[in-house]
Amino acid sequence: MSAYTTNDLPVVVIGAGPVGLAAAAHLLERGLEPLVLEAGDHPAAAVRAWGHVRLFSPWEYDVDDAAVRLLEPTGWESPDRTALPTGAELVERYLAPLAATPQLAGRVRTGTRVVAVSRAGVDKTRTVGREGRAYVVRTVVGGRVQDLTARAVVDASGTWGQRNPLGAAGLPAIGEEQAGDWLVGPLPDVLGRDRARFAGKHTLVVGMGHSAANTLLALVELQHSEPGTRISWTIRGRSPARLYGGGDSDGLPARGLLGSTLKAAVQAGHVELHREVTWTELAPTGDGRLRLLGTGRDGAPLELAVDAVAAATGFRPDLDLLREVRLDLDAALEAPARLAPLIDPNSHSCGTVPPHGHRDLAHPDEGFYLVGMKSYGRAPTFLLATGYEQVRSIAAALAGDTEAADSVQLHLPSTGVCSTDLGDREAAESAGVGFPTGSAHGWSVEEPEAVSCCGATPQPVSSGASSSGR
């Protein structure tokens, strides 16, 4: 087959999570042939991994329109659009039925891990004759390597499994890579499958996102029935006010409740909070625990000995499989360069993510796109509805409908947290439990010029975990 003959080739979608399956649905509506490749044994393998976690975004924001149009003829009934699903419910009531529709069932290949993407017949350095060539997608299935060809590639593989390290400077702390026996992942099933791991034990939670909050509150609940359960929480910033959030003013009430409940648990002494922490070294103790050494506030030495560590430190994209693709990525976030300024957590703790589609997600190699959580690179906030609009626009662009591809819209709930009042929130917190004010530390930085982004307009939020899995 000629490298230039691509019209009869499928569009390969990497990842059968919510955004990957939505991409396939939109491609089908546009008359294009999708082929969805999923590394897990079942569709939405990453979502299944955190199935015990309840999203704070209701069903209204969790389903895709094109996917619903595939589901409805099968007799599928929409859940209550105001209800909050768990990850398991998202799979059982939406994603699994979607993958099983007659249109998608034969187009989703599970147990198929993508290990590389390139252009047919040329490596990354070749420019002449590059445009228009098919893509080569290298996969591993049952230990065997198989190359597939595609007219375009949509990478919806997410970031689950690519955890940021505990150490500072983006590097693992000394000994972290040998501490696997104590690391329990960012979202352990504290009250279910993993209960024995935490009951009556000392657990350290590291991080200041919603994954950390979910784990901390589950541990607090466990503490009520297992009084010997001890909970430590460390953050790199000066204050957790950003995570505590907008309370009743949050556009997603469950997210507001998450933050306010955690704040109350800290104030009541159920959670031992350490701020401005940098972990530098991890080492086993003689009694089967893990010792963590580092510094805390004002550089004071800090040492903890714990039974388990939940490193809710965020995620980063796996870019190794894309080494032969010409990408245009932001140097800091590893997100598409045109998207990065819209989602940069250094300046966008509040405001909106403007509507964005195929143009903001395009790369020098035409027909290749990063979508979903992976498109956000290292930025922590993402809503499924954002990914659904991304793939709708991309499918239209691949079908040649530029007008529809360029007409992008997002309708997202407001965050309830605004940079103009963050200082007041931190001041109130200081008066209550003795935390210092100030926000210019790491990702808590709030610049005065960011004031114009705030208000009642919508902003994306994190679902508590990456939602698409390769």
C-alpha positions in Angstrom: 0.0 0.0 0.0 1.3 3.4 -0.9 2.2 5.6 2.0 0.1 8.3 0.5 -3.1 6.2 0.2 -4.9 6.9 3.4 -8.6 7.4 2.5 -9.5 3.7 3.2 -7.6 3.5 6.4 -9.2 3.9 9.9 -8.6 6.7 12.3 -6.8 5.0 15.2 -8.0 6.1 18.7 -5.7 5.2 21.5 -7.6 4.5 24.7 -11.2 3.2 25.2 -12.0 5.5 28.1 -14.8 8.1 28.0 -13.1 10.5 25.6 -11.7 7.7 23.3 -15.1 6.1 23.0 -16.7 9.5 22.4 -14.2 10.1 19.6 -15.2 6.8 18.0 -18.9 7.8 18.2 -18.2 11.2 16.5 -16.0 9.7 13.8 -18.8 7.2 12.9 -21.3 10.0 12.6 -18.9 11.7 10.2 -18.6 8.6 8.0 -15.1 7.8 9.2 -13.9 4.4 10.3 -12.6 4.4 13.9 -10.3 1.7 15.4 -10.0 2.0 19.2 -7.0 0.4 20.9 -7.2 -0.3 24.6 -4.3 -1.7 26.7 -6.6 -3.0 29.4 -8.6 -6.2 29.2 -11.8 -4.2 29.2 -12.9 -0.8 27.9 -12.3 2.0 30.4 -9.7 0.1 32.3 -8.4 3.2 34.0 -11.8 4.3 35.2 -12.3 0.8 36.6 -9.2 1.2 38.7 -10.8 4.1 40.6 -14.4 2.7 40.5 -15.0 3.2 44.2 -14.5 7.0 43.8 -17.6 9.2 43.3 -17.3 12.0 40.8 -18.3 15.5 41.9 -19.5 16.2 38.3 -23.1 14.9 37.7 -24.2 12.8 34.8 -25.1 15.9 32.9 -21.4 16.6 32.3 -20.3 12.9 32.1 -22.0 11.7 28.9 -21.3 12.6 25.3 -24.1 13.5 22.8 -22.9 11.3 20.0 -22.4 8.4 22.4 -26.0 8.9 23.6 -27.2 8.8 20.0 -25.5 5.3 19.6 -26.9 4.1 22.9 -30.5 5.1 22.7 -31.6 2.7 19.9 -30.3 -0.2 22.1 -32.9 0.7 24.8 -30.4 2.4 27.0 -31.9 4.7 29.6 -30.1 7.8 30.7 -29.3 8.0 34.4 -30.6 10.9 36.5 -28.6 13.8 35.0 -28.3 15.5 38.4 -26.9 12.4 40.2 -23.2 11.8 40.9 -21.9 8.5 39.6 -19.0 6.6 41.0 -16.3 5.4 38.5 -17.8 2.0 38.6 -21.3 3.3 37.8 -19.8 5.4 34.9 -18.5 2.2 33.5 -21.4 -0.1 34.2 -24.2 2.3 33.1 -22.5 4.2 30.3 -19.1 3.1 29.1 -19.5 -0.6 29.0 -22.9 -0.4 27.2 -21.4 2.1 24.8 -18.4 -0.1 23.9 -20.9 -3.0 23.4 -23.1 -1.2 20.9 -23.3 -2.9 17.4 -21.4 0.1 15.9 -18.5 0.0 18.3 -18.2 -3.6 19.5 -16.2 -4.7 16.5 -14.1 -1.6 16.5 -12.7 -1.7 20.0 -9.7 -3.9 20.5 -8.8 -4.6 24.2 -5.5 -6.1 25.4 -3.7 -4.0 22.7 -1.0 -1.7 24.0 0.3 1.0 21.7 4.1 1.4 22.1 4.9 3.7 19.3 3.5 6.0 16.6 5.3 7.2 13.5 4.7 8.1 9.8 4.9 5.4 7.2 8.4 5.1 5.7 10.0 8.1 7.4 11.4 8.9 10.8 10.9 12.2 12.7 13.8 13.9 10.9 12.5 13.5 7.4 10.6 16.5 6.0 10.4 16.1 2.2 7.4 13.9 1.3 6.2 13.7 4.9 2.9 15.4 4.5 0.0 13.1 3.6 1.7 9.9 4.7 -0.2 7.3 6.7 0.6 6.7 10.3 2.2 3.5 11.6 0.8 2.5 15.0 3.0 -0.2 16.7 1.1 -2.4 19.1 1.8 -5.3 21.4 -0.9 -8.0 21.7 -0.2 -11.0 23.8 3.5 -10.4 23.6 3.5 -10.1 19.8 4.4 -6.9 18.0 1.9 -5.8 15.3 2.0 -2.6 13.1 -1.2 -1.0 12.1 -1.7 1.8 9.6 -4.0 4.8 10.0 -5.1 7.9 8.2 -5.0 9.8 11.5 -4.4 9.2 15.2 -6.3 10.5 18.2 -4.4 9.8 21.4 -6.9 9.6 24.2 -4.7 7.4 26.4 -4.9 9.7 29.5 -2.3 10.0 32.2 -3.4 7.3 34.7 -0.4 5.2 35.7 2.1 8.1 35.1 2.3 9.5 38.6 4.4 12.5 39.4 7.1 11.6 42.0 7.1 12.5 45.7 10.5 14.3 45.4 11.0 17.9 44.5 12.2 19.2 41.1 10.1 16.6 39.3 12.5 13.9 40.3 11.9 10.9 42.7 13.1 11.3 46.2 16.2 9.3 47.1 14.9 5.8 47.7 11.5 6.4 46.3 11.9 3.9 43.5 12.6 1.2 46.1 9.6 2.1 48.2 7.0 0.4 46.1 5.8 -1.8 49.0 4.6 1.2 50.9 3.1 3.2 48.0 -0.6 2.6 47.6 -1.5 4.8 44.6 -3.3 8.1 44.6 -6.8 6.6 45.1 -6.7 3.5 47.2 -10.1 1.8 48.2 -9.7 2.7 51.8 -13.2 1.6 52.9 -13.4 -1.4 50.7 -10.9 -3.7 49.1 -7.8 -2.0 50.8 -9.3 -1.5 54.2 -7.0 -3.8 56.1 -4.0 -1.9 54.7 -5.1 1.3 56.6 -7.1 0.2 59.6 -5.2 1.1 62.8 -2.2 2.2 60.7 -0.4 5.5 60.0 -1.0 6.7 56.5 0.6 9.7 54.8 -1.3 11.4 52.0 0.8 13.7 49.8 -0.8 16.2 47.5 -3.3 19.1 47.3 -5.8 18.0 44.7 -9.1 16.3 44.8 -7.6 12.8 44.7 -5.8 13.7 48.0 -9.0 15.0 49.5 -11.0 11.9 48.5 -8.4 9.7 50.2 -8.1 11.8 53.3 -11.8 11.9 53.9 -12.1 8.1 53.4 -9.3 7.7 56.0 -11.2 10.0 58.4 -14.3 7.9 58.0 -12.2 4.8 58.7 -10.8 6.5 61.8 -14.3 6.7 63.3 -14.5 2.9 63.5 -10.7 2.2 63.8 -9.5 4.7 66.5 -5.9 3.7 66.1 -5.9 5.0 62.5 -3.5 8.0 62.2 -3.6 10.4 59.2 -0.8 12.7 58.1 -1.1 15.1 55.1 1.7 17.0 53.5 1.5 19.7 50.9 4.2 21.8 49.1 2.2 25.0 49.4 1.8 27.4 52.2 -2.0 26.9 52.5 -4.6 24.3 51.4 -7.2 27.1 50.8 -7.3 26.4 47.1 -8.3 22.8 47.8 -10.8 23.9 50.5 -12.5 25.8 47.6 -15.7 27.7 47.4 -17.9 25.7 49.7 -21.6 26.4 49.0 -20.7 28.8 46.2 -19.1 26.1 44.1 -20.9 25.3 40.8 -20.4 21.6 41.6 -21.9 21.2 45.1 -20.2 17.9 45.7 -16.8 19.5 45.0 -17.5 22.3 47.4 -18.6 19.9 50.1 -15.4 17.9 49.6 -13.2 20.9 50.4 -15.3 22.2 53.3 -15.5 18.7 54.9 -11.8 18.3 54.7 -11.2 21.7 56.2 -13.4 20.7 59.1 -11.5 17.4 59.6 -8.2 19.3 59.8 -9.6 21.8 62.2 -10.9 19.0 64.4 -7.5 17.4 64.6 -8.5 14.2 62.7 -5.8 15.0 60.0 -2.3 16.2 60.9 -1.4 18.7 58.3 2.2 19.7 57.4 2.8 22.6 55.0 5.6 23.7 52.7 7.0 20.1 52.7 9.7 18.8 50.5 10.5 15.1 50.7 14.1 14.2 50.0 14.7 10.7 51.1 12.7 7.5 51.8 14.0 4.4 53.5 12.6 1.3 55.3 12.7 1.2 59.1 13.6 -1.9 61.1 10.0 -2.5 62.1 8.5 -2.7 58.6 7.5 0.9 58.2 8.8 3.6 55.8 10.7 6.6 57.0 10.4 9.9 55.1 13.0 12.6 55.5 12.6 16.2 54.3 11.9 19.7 55.3 8.8 21.6 56.4 7.9 25.2 57.1 10.9 27.6 57.0 13.1 24.7 56.0 12.8 22.9 59.4 13.7 19.2 59.3 10.7 16.9 59.1 10.7 13.1 59.6 7.7 10.7 59.5 7.5 7.0 59.9 4.4 5.6 58.3 2.8 2.3 57.2 1.6 3.5 53.8 1.9 6.5 51.5 -0.8 7.7 49.1 1.0 9.8 46.6 -1.7 12.0 45.1 0.9 14.2 43.4 -0.8 14.4 40.0 0.1 12.8 36.7 2.1 13.5 33.6 1.6 12.3 30.0 3.5 9.3 28.6 5.3 10.8 25.6 7.7 8.0 24.9 5.4 6.3 22.4 5.3 9.6 20.4 9.0 10.2 19.9 8.7 9.8 16.1 5.8 12.2 15.8 6.4 15.9 15.3 4.7 17.6 18.2 4.2 21.2 19.3 4.1 21.0 23.1 4.4 23.7 25.7 7.8 23.5 27.4 6.4 23.5 30.9 3.0 21.7 30.8 3.7 19.2 28.0 0.3 20.2 26.6 -0.3 21.4 23.0 1.3 24.8 22.8 -1.8 26.7 21.8 -3.8 25.1 24.6 -1.3 25.5 27.4 -1.9 29.2 28.1 -5.6 28.5 28.6 -5.0 25.8 31.3 -1.8 26.8 33.0 -2.3 26.2 36.7 0.3 28.9 37.5 -2.2 31.5 36.5 -5.6 29.8 36.0 -6.8 28.7 39.4 -10.0 30.6 38.4 -11.9 31.8 35.4 -12.7 29.8 32.3 -11.1 27.6 29.8 -12.2 29.2 26.5 -13.8 26.8 24.0 -11.0 25.0 22.1 -11.0 22.4 19.4 -9.0 21.0 16.5 -6.9 24.1 15.8 -5.7 24.4 19.4 -4.9 20.7 19.5 -3.2 20.3 16.2 0.5 19.5 15.8 3.1 19.8 12.9 2.2 16.3 11.9 -1.2 16.8 10.4 -3.9 14.4 11.5 -2.4 13.7 14.9 -4.2 14.9 18.1 -3.8 14.6 21.9 -7.2 14.8 23.5 -8.8 14.3 26.9 -6.7 14.3 30.0 -3.5 13.7 28.0 -4.1 17.0 26.1 -3.8 18.8 29.5 -0.2 17.5 30.0 0.7 18.2 33.6 -2.1 20.6 34.2 -4.4 19.1 36.9 -7.9 20.3 36.1 -10.0 18.5 33.5 -13.7 17.8 32.9 -15.1 15.1 30.6 -17.3 17.6 28.8 -14.1 19.4 27.7 -12.8 16.2 26.1 -16.1 15.5 24.4 -16.1 18.9 22.7 -12.5 18.3 21.7 -13.2 15.1 19.8 -16.4 16.5 18.3 -14.4 19.3 16.7 -11.6 16.9 15.6 -14.0 14.5 14.0 -15.6 17.3 12.0 -12.1 18.6 10.9 -11.0 15.1 9.8 -14.2 14.9 7.8 -13.5 18.2 6.1 -16.3 20.1 7.8 -14.2 23.1 8.8 -17.2 25.3 9.8 -18.5 22.7 12.3 -15.0 22.0 13.5 -14.4 25.7 14.2 -17.7 26.2 16.0 -16.6 25.0 19.5 -18.5 25.7 22.7 -18.2 24.7 26.3 -20.8 24.9 29.0 -19.1 24.0 32.3 -20.0 24.6 36.0 -18.3 27.5 37.9 -15.6 26.7 40.3 -16.6 28.9 43.2 -13.0 29.7 43.8 -11.7 33.1 42.6 -8.2 34.6 42.8 -9.7 37.9 44.0 -10.8 36.3 47.3 -8.2 33.7 47.9 -6.3 35.9 50.2 -9.4 36.5 52.3 -10.1 32.7 52.4 -6.6 32.1 53.6 -6.8 34.9 56.2 -10.0 33.4 57.6 -8.4 30.0 57.7 -5.4 31.5 59.5 -7.7 33.0 62.2 -9.4 29.6 62.7 -6.6 27.2 62.9 -3.4 29.1 62.7 -2.4 28.7 59.1 -0.4 31.6 57.6 -1.8 33.6 54.8 -0.2 34.0 51.4 -0.6 32.1 48.1 2.6 32.8 46.1 4.0 29.3 46.4 4.1 26.7 43.7 0.8 26.2 42.0 -1.0 28.3 44.6 0.4 31.5 43.0 -2.3 34.1 42.4 -1.3 37.2 40.3 -3.4 40.4 40.6 -3.8 40.5 36.8 -5.7 37.3 37.0 -8.7 39.1 38.5 -10.4 39.6 35.2 -10.8 35.8 34.8 -13.1 35.5 37.8 -16.8 35.6 38.2 -19.8 33.3 37.6 -18.5 32.1 34.3 -17.8 28.4 33.9 -14.4 26.7 34.5 -13.3 23.0 34.1 -12.7 20.9 37.1 -10.9 17.7 37.9 -12.9 14.4 38.2 -10.5 13.3 40.9 -8.6 11.0 38.5 -7.6 10.7 34.9 -10.5 9.5 32.9 -9.0 7.9 29.9 -6.7 4.9 29.9 -4.4 3.6 27.2 
